[in-house]
Amino acid sequence: MDALYTAVATATHGRDGRAVSSDGRIDLKLAPPVELGGNGEGTNPEQLFAAGYAACFGSALGLVGRQAKVDVSDAAVTAEVGIGKQGEGFGLKVTLRVELPDTVDAETGRKLVETAHQVCPYSNATRGNVEVDLVIE
């Protein structure tokens, strides 16, 4: 694959440090959530992954909507990213909640969401590695 764009970010001190993008637009204090024993006073990697996946999936949905000539510009995507023990290490699971405009019928919506799941780079990166549930609301 030839990259069209490459994002660069550096994290120091793992989950209890700082994440900074190469252009300085992201500069975040990181902290584990309370549920993982942290103080919750910073952003955590799961939140960043959820934000990126939701935005990327929304863009993929917009692309397939335009290709199908279906207006999904008012769609909203919420990504829920869970972390838990998996074997000796940890794993992730994702639920993508897609809220489609009322003008999109259920069958068309399902097809668009499933097609977006095939197009989205996050979906392609996680496929076979992370459980991803699609929920249309």
PADREN-979370 format. One record per residue: x, y, z of N, C-alpha, C in turn; residue in three letters; residue number from 1. Coordinates in nm, 3 decimals, padded with zeros to 5 digits, always signed. Each point is the difference from the previous one (the first is absolute). Layout:
<nodes>
{node {X; Y; Z}; {X; Y; Z}; {X; Y; Z}; "ALA"; NUM}
...
</nodes>
This chain:
<nodes>
{node {+00.084; -00.118; +00.000}; {-00.084; +00.118; +00.000}; {+00.089; +00.123; +00.000}; "MET"; 1}
{node {-00.032; +00.095; -00.085}; {+00.066; +00.130; +00.001}; {-00.084; +00.094; +00.085}; "ASP"; 2}
{node {+00.058; +00.050; +00.108}; {-00.072; +00.088; +00.091}; {-00.028; +00.135; -00.067}; "ALA"; 3}
{node {-00.124; +00.044; +00.010}; {-00.039; +00.132; -00.049}; {+00.030; +00.106; +00.106}; "LEU"; 4}
{node {+00.003; -00.042; +00.125}; {+00.026; +00.088; +00.113}; {+00.052; -00.085; +00.114}; "TYR"; 5}
{node {+00.090; +00.054; +00.078}; {+00.052; -00.070; +00.117}; {-00.010; +00.093; +00.120}; "THR"; 6}
{node {-00.074; -00.043; +00.100}; {-00.009; +00.074; +00.126}; {+00.113; -00.046; +00.090}; "ALA"; 7}
{node {+00.056; +00.094; +00.076}; {+00.110; -00.034; +00.090}; {-00.032; +00.057; +00.138}; "VAL"; 8}
{node {+00.009; -00.085; +00.101}; {-00.021; +00.043; +00.137}; {+00.098; -00.075; +00.090}; "ALA"; 9}
{node {+00.039; +00.064; +00.106}; {+00.092; -00.061; +00.096}; {-00.064; +00.000; +00.137}; "THR"; 10}
{node {+00.006; -00.114; +00.067}; {-00.050; -00.011; +00.137}; {+00.119; -00.031; +00.091}; "ALA"; 11}
{node {+00.000; +00.066; +00.114}; {+00.104; -00.025; +00.100}; {-00.066; -00.051; +00.128}; "THR"; 12}
{node {+00.065; -00.089; +00.068}; {-00.045; -00.055; +00.128}; {-00.132; -00.078; -00.012}; "HIS"; 13}
{node {-00.022; -00.060; -00.115}; {-00.116; -00.088; -00.018}; {-00.133; +00.067; +00.030}; "GLY"; 14}
{node {-00.085; -00.074; +00.072}; {-00.135; +00.049; +00.031}; {-00.001; +00.114; +00.100}; "ARG"; 15}
{node {+00.111; +00.027; +00.063}; {+00.005; +00.102; +00.103}; {+00.102; +00.107; -00.038}; "ASP"; 16}
{node {-00.016; +00.052; -00.121}; {+00.097; +00.096; -00.050}; {-00.064; +00.107; -00.086}; "GLY"; 17}
{node {+00.053; +00.013; -00.121}; {-00.045; +00.105; -00.090}; {+00.007; -00.053; -00.142}; "ARG"; 18}
{node {-00.094; +00.043; -00.085}; {+00.001; -00.032; -00.143}; {+00.001; +00.130; -00.078}; "ALA"; 19}
{node {+00.091; +00.010; -00.096}; {+00.015; +00.122; -00.079}; {+00.014; -00.040; -00.147}; "VAL"; 20}
{node {-00.077; +00.067; -00.086}; {+00.013; -00.023; -00.143}; {+00.115; +00.083; -00.055}; "SER"; 21}
{node {+00.054; -00.041; -00.113}; {+00.116; +00.067; -00.057}; {-00.029; +00.145; -00.038}; "SER"; 22}
{node {-00.127; +00.030; -00.030}; {-00.036; +00.138; -00.035}; {-00.044; +00.082; +00.121}; "ASP"; 23}
{node {-00.004; -00.062; +00.118}; {-00.036; +00.069; +00.123}; {-00.149; +00.020; +00.022}; "GLY"; 24}
{node {-00.084; -00.044; -00.093}; {-00.145; +00.019; +00.014}; {-00.057; -00.087; +00.112}; "ARG"; 25}
{node {+00.064; -00.113; +00.024}; {-00.039; -00.084; +00.114}; {+00.112; +00.010; +00.103}; "ILE"; 26}
{node {-00.036; +00.034; +00.120}; {+00.094; +00.005; +00.111}; {-00.082; -00.031; +00.125}; "ASP"; 27}
{node {-00.006; -00.127; +00.035}; {-00.091; -00.046; +00.104}; {+00.071; -00.066; +00.117}; "LEU"; 28}
{node {-00.050; +00.028; +00.118}; {+00.041; -00.074; +00.119}; {-00.072; -00.135; -00.006}; "LYS"; 29}
{node {+00.074; -00.106; +00.023}; {-00.057; -00.134; +00.002}; {-00.010; -00.049; +00.144}; "LEU"; 30}
{node {-00.106; -00.074; +00.027}; {-00.017; -00.061; +00.131}; {-00.092; -00.120; -00.014}; "ALA"; 31}
{node {+00.030; -00.108; +00.070}; {-00.091; -00.115; -00.004}; {-00.135; +00.038; +00.061}; "PRO"; 32}
{node {-00.108; -00.060; -00.052}; {-00.130; +00.025; +00.060}; {-00.008; -00.060; +00.140}; "PRO"; 33}
{node {-00.091; +00.049; +00.078}; {-00.019; -00.050; +00.136}; {-00.022; -00.151; -00.001}; "VAL"; 34}
{node {-00.074; -00.049; -00.100}; {-00.031; -00.143; -00.008}; {+00.125; -00.087; -00.015}; "GLU"; 35}
{node {+00.110; +00.060; -00.046}; {+00.126; -00.073; -00.015}; {+00.101; +00.040; +00.107}; "LEU"; 36}
{node {-00.050; +00.062; +00.106}; {+00.087; +00.034; +00.111}; {+00.064; +00.137; -00.007}; "GLY"; 37}
{node {-00.036; +00.080; -00.099}; {+00.057; +00.133; -00.012}; {-00.086; +00.106; +00.067}; "GLY"; 38}
{node {+00.045; +00.124; -00.013}; {-00.077; +00.109; +00.059}; {-00.101; +00.059; -00.098}; "ASN"; 39}
{node {+00.007; -00.040; -00.126}; {-00.096; +00.047; -00.099}; {+00.014; +00.147; -00.036}; "GLY"; 40}
{node {+00.111; +00.062; +00.035}; {+00.017; +00.144; -00.022}; {+00.072; +00.032; -00.130}; "GLU"; 41}
{node {-00.015; -00.085; -00.097}; {+00.059; +00.023; -00.132}; {-00.073; -00.084; -00.102}; "GLY"; 42}
{node {+00.038; +00.016; -00.123}; {-00.055; -00.079; -00.109}; {+00.067; -00.137; +00.002}; "THR"; 43}
{node {-00.073; -00.104; -00.042}; {+00.062; -00.131; -00.006}; {+00.000; -00.051; -00.144}; "ASN"; 44}
{node {+00.085; -00.098; -00.031}; {+00.010; -00.049; -00.136}; {-00.132; -00.051; -00.059}; "PRO"; 45}
{node {-00.085; -00.057; +00.084}; {-00.128; -00.051; -00.051}; {-00.089; +00.114; -00.049}; "GLU"; 46}
{node {+00.003; +00.113; +00.070}; {-00.077; +00.117; -00.044}; {+00.052; +00.051; -00.134}; "GLN"; 47}
{node {+00.131; +00.004; -00.015}; {+00.059; +00.046; -00.126}; {-00.035; -00.095; -00.114}; "LEU"; 48}
{node {+00.007; -00.129; +00.027}; {-00.036; -00.100; -00.102}; {-00.147; +00.013; -00.037}; "PHE"; 49}
{node {-00.086; +00.018; +00.101}; {-00.144; +00.016; -00.026}; {-00.027; +00.122; -00.085}; "ALA"; 50}
{node {+00.064; +00.112; +00.030}; {-00.021; +00.122; -00.078}; {+00.046; -00.018; -00.143}; "ALA"; 51}
{node {+00.117; -00.060; -00.018}; {+00.052; -00.022; -00.134}; {-00.087; -00.095; -00.080}; "GLY"; 52}
{node {-00.043; -00.110; +00.062}; {-00.082; -00.099; -00.069}; {-00.135; +00.061; -00.038}; "TYR"; 53}
{node {-00.063; +00.073; +00.092}; {-00.130; +00.061; -00.029}; {+00.011; +00.097; -00.117}; "ALA"; 54}
{node {+00.102; +00.084; +00.000}; {+00.018; +00.098; -00.107}; {+00.029; -00.069; -00.133}; "ALA"; 55}
{node {+00.087; -00.098; +00.003}; {+00.037; -00.070; -00.123}; {-00.120; -00.077; -00.057}; "CYS"; 56}
{node {-00.074; -00.068; +00.088}; {-00.117; -00.075; -00.047}; {-00.105; +00.096; -00.057}; "PHE"; 57}
{node {-00.017; +00.115; +00.064}; {-00.093; +00.100; -00.052}; {+00.039; +00.046; -00.139}; "GLY"; 58}
{node {+00.130; +00.018; -00.024}; {+00.046; +00.039; -00.134}; {-00.024; -00.111; -00.101}; "SER"; 59}
{node {+00.026; -00.124; +00.040}; {-00.024; -00.114; -00.089}; {-00.149; -00.011; -00.034}; "ALA"; 60}
{node {-00.085; +00.023; +00.099}; {-00.145; -00.003; -00.022}; {-00.041; +00.110; -00.097}; "LEU"; 61}
{node {+00.058; +00.118; +00.016}; {-00.029; +00.110; -00.093}; {+00.041; -00.035; -00.142}; "GLY"; 62}
{node {+00.115; -00.063; -00.016}; {+00.047; -00.041; -00.132}; {-00.095; -00.099; -00.065}; "LEU"; 63}
{node {-00.036; -00.107; +00.072}; {-00.088; -00.100; -00.059}; {-00.140; +00.057; -00.022}; "VAL"; 64}
{node {-00.042; +00.092; +00.086}; {-00.129; +00.067; -00.020}; {+00.000; +00.080; -00.129}; "GLY"; 65}
{node {+00.106; +00.077; -00.023}; {+00.009; +00.079; -00.124}; {+00.002; -00.092; -00.122}; "ARG"; 66}
{node {+00.074; -00.110; +00.009}; {+00.007; -00.095; -00.112}; {-00.138; -00.059; -00.029}; "GLN"; 67}
{node {-00.079; -00.023; +00.104}; {-00.134; -00.059; -00.016}; {-00.107; +00.108; -00.022}; "ALA"; 68}
{node {+00.044; +00.126; +00.000}; {-00.092; +00.113; -00.016}; {-00.106; +00.004; +00.112}; "LYS"; 69}
{node {+00.047; -00.026; +00.123}; {-00.083; +00.006; +00.120}; {+00.062; +00.102; +00.094}; "VAL"; 70}
{node {-00.079; +00.097; +00.042}; {+00.051; +00.106; +00.087}; {+00.008; -00.050; +00.145}; "ASP"; 71}
{node {+00.123; -00.019; +00.046}; {+00.023; -00.040; +00.139}; {+00.083; +00.108; +00.072}; "VAL"; 72}
{node {-00.005; +00.121; -00.052}; {+00.083; +00.109; +00.056}; {-00.035; +00.031; +00.145}; "SER"; 73}
{node {-00.122; -00.033; +00.044}; {-00.038; +00.026; +00.139}; {+00.018; -00.123; +00.089}; "ASP"; 74}
{node {+00.069; -00.101; -00.049}; {+00.024; -00.121; +00.081}; {+00.097; +00.033; +00.113}; "ALA"; 75}
{node {-00.010; -00.075; +00.108}; {+00.094; +00.012; +00.112}; {+00.051; -00.140; +00.034}; "ALA"; 76}
{node {+00.128; -00.009; +00.030}; {+00.061; -00.127; +00.037}; {+00.060; +00.013; +00.139}; "VAL"; 77}
{node {-00.039; -00.090; +00.088}; {+00.058; -00.006; +00.134}; {+00.076; -00.131; +00.012}; "THR"; 78}
{node {+00.126; +00.009; +00.036}; {+00.082; -00.120; +00.020}; {+00.020; -00.023; +00.148}; "ALA"; 79}
{node {-00.032; -00.120; +00.044}; {+00.024; -00.041; +00.138}; {+00.115; -00.100; -00.004}; "GLU"; 80}
{node {+00.109; +00.033; +00.065}; {+00.118; -00.086; -00.002}; {+00.022; -00.055; +00.141}; "VAL"; 81}
{node {-00.007; -00.131; +00.013}; {+00.022; -00.065; +00.128}; {+00.136; -00.068; +00.001}; "GLY"; 82}
{node {+00.060; -00.005; +00.117}; {+00.128; -00.069; +00.017}; {-00.016; -00.102; +00.113}; "ILE"; 83}
{node {+00.060; -00.115; -00.018}; {-00.008; -00.103; +00.103}; {+00.106; -00.106; -00.020}; "GLY"; 84}
{node {+00.007; -00.089; +00.095}; {+00.098; -00.109; -00.007}; {-00.034; -00.091; -00.119}; "LYS"; 85}
{node {+00.105; -00.041; -00.069}; {-00.014; -00.092; -00.112}; {+00.123; -00.091; +00.004}; "GLN"; 86}
{node {-00.020; -00.121; +00.045}; {+00.113; -00.090; +00.016}; {+00.096; +00.056; +00.103}; "GLY"; 87}
{node {+00.127; +00.006; -00.035}; {+00.103; +00.053; +00.091}; {+00.008; +00.152; -00.004}; "GLU"; 88}
{node {-00.062; +00.060; -00.101}; {+00.009; +00.145; -00.016}; {-00.136; +00.066; +00.007}; "GLY"; 89}
{node {-00.016; +00.102; -00.081}; {-00.124; +00.075; -00.005}; {-00.050; +00.007; -00.143}; "PHE"; 90}
{node {-00.129; +00.019; -00.015}; {-00.061; +00.014; -00.131}; {-00.103; +00.111; +00.001}; "GLY"; 91}
{node {-00.046; +00.034; -00.118}; {-00.101; +00.103; -00.017}; {-00.125; -00.060; -00.061}; "LEU"; 92}
{node {-00.113; +00.064; +00.025}; {-00.123; -00.030; -00.072}; {-00.065; +00.134; -00.030}; "LYS"; 93}
{node {-00.072; +00.005; -00.111}; {-00.058; +00.125; -00.047}; {-00.146; -00.020; -00.035}; "VAL"; 94}
{node {-00.082; +00.095; +00.039}; {-00.137; +00.010; -00.049}; {-00.010; +00.133; -00.073}; "THR"; 95}
{node {-00.042; -00.006; -00.126}; {-00.024; +00.121; -00.078}; {-00.150; +00.021; -00.006}; "LEU"; 96}
{node {-00.047; +00.109; +00.058}; {-00.141; +00.036; -00.003}; {-00.019; +00.106; -00.107}; "ARG"; 97}
{node {-00.076; -00.034; -00.103}; {-00.019; +00.090; -00.113}; {-00.143; +00.050; +00.000}; "VAL"; 98}
{node {-00.015; +00.130; +00.014}; {-00.131; +00.064; -00.004}; {-00.016; +00.061; -00.139}; "GLU"; 99}
{node {-00.091; -00.058; -00.077}; {-00.024; +00.046; -00.137}; {-00.118; +00.098; -00.004}; "LEU"; 100}
{node {-00.002; +00.085; -00.102}; {-00.114; +00.091; -00.014}; {-00.129; -00.080; -00.019}; "PRO"; 101}
{node {-00.112; +00.058; +00.044}; {-00.131; -00.066; -00.012}; {-00.038; -00.027; -00.145}; "ASP"; 102}
{node {+00.062; +00.070; -00.093}; {-00.033; -00.016; -00.143}; {+00.059; -00.127; -00.060}; "THR"; 103}
{node {+00.087; -00.069; +00.075}; {+00.064; -00.122; -00.049}; {-00.075; -00.120; +00.056}; "VAL"; 104}
{node {-00.054; -00.085; -00.091}; {-00.074; -00.117; +00.047}; {+00.096; -00.104; +00.058}; "ASP"; 105}
{node {-00.054; -00.092; +00.079}; {+00.081; -00.096; +00.075}; {+00.089; -00.086; -00.089}; "ALA"; 106}
{node {-00.053; -00.052; -00.109}; {+00.078; -00.088; -00.087}; {+00.115; +00.075; -00.066}; "GLU"; 107}
{node {-00.029; +00.119; -00.051}; {+00.104; +00.082; -00.062}; {+00.105; +00.037; +00.103}; "THR"; 108}
{node {-00.044; +00.038; +00.120}; {+00.092; +00.036; +00.106}; {+00.094; -00.113; +00.036}; "GLY"; 109}
{node {-00.055; -00.119; +00.014}; {+00.080; -00.118; +00.034}; {+00.106; -00.024; -00.109}; "ARG"; 110}
{node {-00.040; +00.008; -00.126}; {+00.095; -00.021; -00.111}; {+00.110; +00.105; +00.002}; "LYS"; 111}
{node {-00.037; +00.127; +00.023}; {+00.100; +00.106; +00.004}; {+00.099; -00.020; +00.115}; "LEU"; 112}
{node {-00.051; -00.036; +00.117}; {+00.086; -00.021; +00.117}; {+00.093; -00.118; -00.023}; "VAL"; 113}
{node {-00.052; -00.109; -00.055}; {+00.084; -00.117; -00.027}; {+00.106; +00.031; -00.105}; "GLU"; 114}
{node {-00.036; +00.079; -00.101}; {+00.097; +00.038; -00.103}; {+00.106; +00.093; +00.060}; "THR"; 115}
{node {-00.043; +00.094; +00.084}; {+00.096; +00.089; +00.066}; {+00.097; -00.081; +00.084}; "ALA"; 116}
{node {-00.047; -00.107; +00.061}; {+00.085; -00.086; +00.083}; {+00.107; -00.069; -00.086}; "HIS"; 117}
{node {-00.027; -00.021; -00.127}; {+00.098; -00.059; -00.091}; {+00.099; +00.105; -00.051}; "GLN"; 118}
{node {-00.041; +00.127; -00.001}; {+00.081; +00.109; -00.055}; {+00.088; +00.066; +00.106}; "VAL"; 119}
{node {-00.051; +00.013; +00.121}; {+00.067; +00.076; +00.107}; {+00.137; -00.059; +00.035}; "CYS"; 120}
{node {+00.106; +00.082; -00.001}; {+00.133; -00.050; +00.035}; {+00.008; -00.057; +00.142}; "PRO"; 121}
{node {-00.072; +00.057; +00.095}; {+00.001; -00.054; +00.136}; {-00.065; -00.139; +00.001}; "TYR"; 122}
{node {-00.110; -00.015; -00.072}; {-00.065; -00.131; -00.007}; {+00.092; -00.102; -00.066}; "SER"; 123}
{node {+00.069; +00.042; -00.105}; {+00.092; -00.091; -00.067}; {+00.118; -00.037; +00.090}; "ASN"; 124}
{node {+00.046; +00.095; +00.082}; {+00.113; -00.027; +00.089}; {-00.039; -00.093; +00.114}; "ALA"; 125}
{node {-00.125; +00.010; +00.045}; {-00.042; -00.081; +00.115}; {-00.058; -00.135; -00.040}; "THR"; 126}
{node {-00.042; -00.014; -00.125}; {-00.067; -00.122; -00.044}; {+00.084; -00.124; +00.030}; "ARG"; 127}
{node {-00.062; -00.094; +00.072}; {+00.069; -00.124; +00.035}; {+00.081; +00.012; +00.128}; "GLY"; 128}
{node {+00.015; +00.122; +00.051}; {+00.079; +00.022; +00.122}; {-00.084; +00.054; +00.114}; "ASN"; 129}
{node {-00.103; +00.076; -00.032}; {-00.083; +00.067; +00.100}; {-00.145; -00.028; -00.033}; "VAL"; 130}
{node {-00.077; -00.039; +00.101}; {-00.144; -00.020; -00.018}; {-00.065; +00.137; -00.022}; "GLU"; 131}
{node {-00.070; +00.016; -00.114}; {-00.068; +00.125; -00.031}; {-00.147; -00.031; -00.025}; "VAL"; 132}
{node {-00.086; +00.061; +00.080}; {-00.145; -00.014; -00.018}; {-00.054; +00.127; -00.062}; "ASP"; 133}
{node {-00.083; -00.017; -00.103}; {-00.066; +00.113; -00.066}; {-00.143; +00.009; +00.049}; "LEU"; 134}
{node {-00.038; +00.116; +00.050}; {-00.136; +00.022; +00.050}; {-00.055; +00.122; -00.072}; "VAL"; 135}
{node {-00.114; -00.019; -00.066}; {-00.064; +00.112; -00.070}; {-00.114; +00.048; +00.086}; "ILE"; 136}
{node {+00.002; +00.129; +00.031}; {-00.101; +00.057; +00.089}; {-00.087; +00.098; -00.074}; "GLU"; 137}
</nodes>
